[in-house]
Amino acid sequence: MNFPARRLLGAIKRSSIATAADIATAADNLFYRPFRNEAVTRTGRHFAKSSLSLPVHQTSKPDENPLRTYFNAHRQGPGIFKWDHYFDVYHRHFSKFRGRKVTVLEIGIWSGGSLLMWRDYFGADCTIYGVDIKSECLVYENAFTHILIGDQADPRFWAKAKQNLPRLDVVIDDGGHTYAQQRTTLECLLPHMSPGGVYVCEDVHGAENRFATFSFGIVNALNEAKLITYADASEKQLVSKTSGLQAAIKAICFYPYIITIELQDAAVSQLIAPKHGTEWSF
Ligand SMILES: C[S@@+](CC[C@H](N)C(=O)[O-])C[C@H]1O[C@@H](n2cnc3c(N)ncnc32)[C@H](O)[C@@H]1O
């Protein structure tokens, strides 16, 4: 008998396991748990690359996205540089803020065009903060746009900046695009956001960028389910008390090259699964 099989048998004997499901769980714990995340990530990647064929329409719908319309019409003046599919991501997550009094911060100014685009999209009541490492970007400061100069990878820069920054509704990280920069910026700014806020990290693609993997770690924490119980003896509703993270984060969305994190409008103290109906099959 080989070593893992002997360990499995020992575990079964020690815990007086009876059913096939229990044996499968014990085997899973013994053989797969230590390397589960890496192995499963590899399996998902293999599935995506080798066997995934999904139906898609051959022609796209007419353009109804005000950001894309703005961008496509913008042929002169301060430059904007965005992946086209980001406009769909932005509009999906940002449209709830349009016309409201919102505070928007974008890291990565470059030629100032995107700051003007946000102003046009969110409306006259928005306040915009632009952050860049290059002091040349100070020229984009105006009545509704504030410019901060600093290194997004430096927590001390953010600690100082936050002393004067209001809570943020929208953060767009379009800065240097390295993992260290993206991670530090998220760690420093996510706690400084308003309820309902939307955080966007752009350009997470490429083998050397680990921000998506870092974000999977947050997703794993979001999926932890330690305290699931029935609400009462009638067993009509499952209840799971939320962690601090689950109370505050509504969704983390992964798109090609870009990730969004949306905060809850109000703290969620529990997740519930009620049962409706009177007939149950088994
Ligand atoms: C891709 S460009 C921004 C494009 C702009 N948002 C647009 O849509 O046109 C990236 C910008 O990030 C800035 N940047 C690079 N590293 C940075 C860092 N460590 N901290 C802050 N800004 C940085 C660069 O100076 C550059 O202006």
The ligand as an SDF file (V2000), in Angstrom:
LIG
                    3D

 27 29  0  0  0  0  0  0  0  0999 V2000
   -1.9190   55.0750  -18.5800 C   0  0  0  0  0  0  0  0  0  0  0  0
   -1.4390   56.6700  -18.0820 S   0  0  0  0  0  0  0  0  0  0  0  0
   -2.9580   57.3540  -17.5380 C   0  0  0  0  0  0  0  0  0  0  0  0
   -3.9200   57.5180  -18.6500 C   0  0  0  0  0  0  0  0  0  0  0  0
   -5.1030   58.3710  -18.3630 C   0  0  0  0  0  0  0  0  0  0  0  0
   -5.8280   57.9750  -17.1810 N   0  0  0  0  0  0  0  0  0  0  0  0
   -6.0180   58.2830  -19.5680 C   0  0  0  0  0  0  0  0  0  0  0  0
   -7.0660   57.6360  -19.4720 O   0  0  0  0  0  0  0  0  0  0  0  0
   -5.6630   58.8420  -20.5980 O   0  0  0  0  0  0  0  0  0  0  0  0
   -0.5560   56.3250  -16.6190 C   0  0  0  0  0  0  0  0  0  0  0  0
   -0.1570   57.5180  -15.7660 C   0  0  0  0  0  0  0  0  0  0  0  0
    0.2320   56.9810  -14.5050 O   0  0  0  0  0  0  0  0  0  0  0  0
    1.2880   57.7620  -13.9910 C   0  0  0  0  0  0  0  0  0  0  0  0
    2.0480   56.9570  -13.0160 N   0  0  0  0  0  0  0  0  0  0  0  0
    2.9800   56.0010  -13.2920 C   0  0  0  0  0  0  0  0  0  0  0  0
    3.4840   55.5200  -12.1450 N   0  0  0  0  0  0  0  0  0  0  0  0
    2.8540   56.1770  -11.1310 C   0  0  0  0  0  0  0  0  0  0  0  0
    2.9610   56.1080   -9.7020 C   0  0  0  0  0  0  0  0  0  0  0  0
    3.8210   55.2790   -9.1020 N   0  0  0  0  0  0  0  0  0  0  0  0
    2.1750   56.9180   -8.9660 N   0  0  0  0  0  0  0  0  0  0  0  0
    1.3030   57.7710   -9.5720 C   0  0  0  0  0  0  0  0  0  0  0  0
    1.1720   57.8790  -10.9230 N   0  0  0  0  0  0  0  0  0  0  0  0
    1.9360   57.0990  -11.6920 C   0  0  0  0  0  0  0  0  0  0  0  0
    2.0940   58.1610  -15.2260 C   0  0  0  0  0  0  0  0  0  0  0  0
    2.8610   59.3250  -14.9690 O   0  0  0  0  0  0  0  0  0  0  0  0
    0.9910   58.3490  -16.2660 C   0  0  0  0  0  0  0  0  0  0  0  0
    0.6160   59.7040  -16.3480 O   0  0  0  0  0  0  0  0  0  0  0  0
  1  2  1  0
  2  3  1  0
  2 10  1  0
  3  4  1  0
  4  5  1  0
  5  6  1  0
  5  7  1  0
  7  8  2  0
  7  9  1  0
 10 11  1  0
 11 12  1  0
 11 26  1  0
 12 13  1  0
 13 14  1  0
 13 24  1  0
 14 15  1  0
 14 23  1  0
 15 16  2  0
 16 17  1  0
 17 18  1  0
 17 23  2  0
 18 19  1  0
 18 20  2  0
 20 21  1  0
 21 22  2  0
 22 23  1  0
 24 25  1  0
 24 26  1  0
 26 27  1  0
M  CHG  2   2   1   9  -1
M  END
$$$$
